[in-house]
Amino acid sequence: MPRPLHEPVDAALIPRFAGHSTFMRLPAVASAEGLDVAILGIPWDGGTTNRAGARHGPREVRNQSSLMRRVHHVTGIAPYERLAVADIGDLVVQPIDLMAALRQIEDGIAQVCAKGALPLSVGGDHLTTLPVLRAIHKADPGHGPLGLVQFDAHSDTNDSYFGDNPYTHGTPFRRAIEEGILDPRRMVQIGIRGSVYAADEHQWARDQGVRIIHIEEFARRGPDDVMAEVRALMGDAPAYVTFDIDGIDPSMAPGTGTPEIGGFTTREAQAMLRGLAGLNIVGADVVEVSPPFDVGGITALTGATVLFELLCVLAAGRAEPG
């Protein structure tokens, strides 16, 4: 029996500045029951090492997502006609105890997975991705370690910060590899750039087999060629997609905690996201949108647009009902 589909509020009938603020102006529902995709917020930035503020990201991305319409202008996909999708609200994450927060995030995503829905989340800093990956992996351990497509300025495979602290937004993917959640030979990081702490900072990741595509290589090759490699690397096995907004040049997305000049453009980001079509995606997120550093909401708008692009990719493999 097909799941009931939800439609966004029509902006031609009710202005975008009116009504409840939800992701894509979709209905707000209490749980992921009956959904194919559950969009949710993770308002937590306890892993941030410098400029905090990404805890406010989900609220402002919701606000800017009112500008998204129903149909993708390139692919013609209308995701709400193919997927049962709604806004299930924010996970309750307390901001004081880091380890307790990680457990709360994992438990919240586990409930989404238990309902048979795919989590599409908005952070929050990049450490939020680690407990999300834990929950998805535990929900179906039979498929083995996951692949990862990471759009980012930073590898986030450092070992520790501030002494012996292993959990920050600069360490999630090292922990995920160590825990057997990610297959490093099916990991690709696109857009890496900027000064580093040491000349061998990325050596551990390379030694594990992580494919690092620095921004200079991306600039030479372009989105189509890079994404052809990504699709070949991921194959048909399950993969997770994580989009750190700082992958985009800060001239276009200034509202983030660790900006690095020289990033890819918003247009290049859209082209790469569309190149994900056909992959076996088991979850995705947008992270590190930090409204306190934003200008005119442009970064949150970019985050909302990335969210819509991801939703359309998830819908691409679904036929329209009837």
Helices and strands as residue ranges (DSSP letters): G 23-25, E 37-42, G 54-56, H 57-64, G 65-67, G 79-81, E 85-90, H 98-114, E 118-123, G 126-128, H 129-139, G 141-143, E 146-151, H 172-178, E 182-192, H 203-208, E 211-214, H 215-221, H 223-234, E 239-244, G 245-247, H 266-274, E 281-287, G 291-293, H 298-316
